[in-house]
């Protein structure tokens, strides 16, 4: 029986993936490429095969401007809460590429998708939300494989974004993803480069049998 080999390409994509902020070139993404990336996202596993996500594509410049202004307000709110040394470090960090990327992908979660009895969700209500995050990860890796960049914007209020893109009641916006061509991908993640926080070694995250092992 033939032994399958691991694809080093996948590991390379995982290693190259970055949260992109300042490197977007503004070049439009070809629609067939965008379709492949969204198809990869839509192929993610989901609890009870409920596929509780949707993707709102925001090309409109006015909508992106309004969202960028909202994000800047929230950035300032966060900065005002920081002690002076952390505020100075944070001031060097760009938190979004909303205008520069040319495209925003709002990934949403519908807790009603799949009906009342979603197989596998009866004991853990958030499994549908976890499924949506898996779709985001698929999208991110596929975009990286296509030599595109993705930036996850989290400085926003859910109510504002839901209203901006006309979400139905009960549907949550999980992420605004800036998606577009990039001049390059940074070798070192931004938050590490700017001194905000270093990464944890893998060995610190591994536990055997019990957290305290």
LINCOR-V680206 format. One line per field, one symbol per residue. ss: DSSP state (~ for helix, > for strand, _ for the rest). A space follows every 50 residues. Layout:
ss: ???
This chain:
ss: _______~~~~~~~~~__>____>______~~~~~~~~~~~~____~~~_ __>>>>>>__~~~~~~~~~~~~~~~~~~~~___~~~~~~~~______~~~ ~__>>>>>>>________________~~~~~~~~~~~~~~~~~~~__>>> >>>____~~~~~~~______>>>>>>>>>>>>_______~~~~_______ _~~~~________
